[in-house]
Amino acid sequence: MNTAEERRAGQFLEQLGNKKSPIIVAALNKYLEDNPGLLDGRVRIQVHVSDLNTRMLEDKIRQLIEERLTSSVPLPTQAAANPRENVEQVSADILEMLNDLDSFG
């Protein structure tokens, strides 16, 4: 383990002792649920290590959202009885996603 992140993760796993296996298994299973393509070979994993600049990440996500919202390609949504509900749901989803960025910061 060379980097500070690797050492920190290693120390945390050592502190967990025998509990580390259930935590790792639960995290991996959640990841596989969220990315089922990994199990059938449709998706390849590539890891790129870089410093995380939360502001740059937020800006990139906002840019991608803005591009999607202004594109002619409709967003896949389930039709709501009230169109305002769709707008509110999309707004809530975007806020939740941006709040989840705190996990990376």
N, C-alpha and C positions, 0 to 999 in steps of 0.2 A: 504494500500500500504506500503510494508515493504522495498523493495529494492530501491536503487538509480534509477535503470532503471524504476521501476514502478512509482516512484515519478516524474521523468522527463517526462514520457509519460503523466501522469495525469496533470501536470502543462501545458504541451503543449496543451492538449485537452481543458483545461480551458481557455487558451489564445485564442483559436479558437472560443470560444463562440458558436453561432448558426451555425457556419460553420463546426463544427466537424462531423455532421451526413453525409454530402455529401462526405467528405474525407474518413471516415470509410467505407461507402457504396462502394465507388469507389475502395478502396484497397481490400475489401472483394470480390467484384465482379471479380476483376482481378485475385485474388488468386483462386477463384472457376473456372474461365476460364482455368487457368493453371493446375488445379487439379480436373477434372470433376468427378473422382472416389469418391470424397467426397459427392457428391449429391446423388449417388445411393447406398451408403453404402459399396462399395468395398474397401474403404480405411479408416483406422482409424487414428486419429490424436493423437500423443503422444508428449508431450512437455517435454523436458529435459533442465533445466536451468544450464548453466555452463559458465565459463569465456571463452571468445573467444580469441584464439591465432591465429591471421591471418596467421602467418608463418606455423603453424601446419595444418591449414585448406588448405592452398595452397599446402603444401606437400602431404596431403591426396588426394586432387583432382588430382594433377600431377601423383601420384601413380595409382589411378584408371584409368586415361587416358592411362598411359603407359601399364597397364595390359590389357586394352581393345585393344589397338593398336597391342600388341604382341600376343594376343590370336588367336586361329584358327577360332574364330567366326567372320565372316565378319561384318563390320559396315553397318547398314542399310542406304544406300544412294541412291539417285536418280542418275541414270547413266548420266554422262555428255558426251558431244561429245568429249571433250578433257580430258583425265584422269588427266592432270595437274590441271584442274579446280577443281576437287574433292579434291585434296591435298590442294590447295589454300583455298577452302571453309572450310575444316576441320580446317586448321591453323587459319583462320579468326575467326571461331566459338570458338576455344579454347582461342584465345586472348581476344575475347569479354567476354567470361565466366570469365577469370582471372581478367579482368578489372572490372567486376561487383563485384568482391570480395571486392572492396573498400567500397561498401555499408555496409559491415559488420564490417569494421575496424574503 
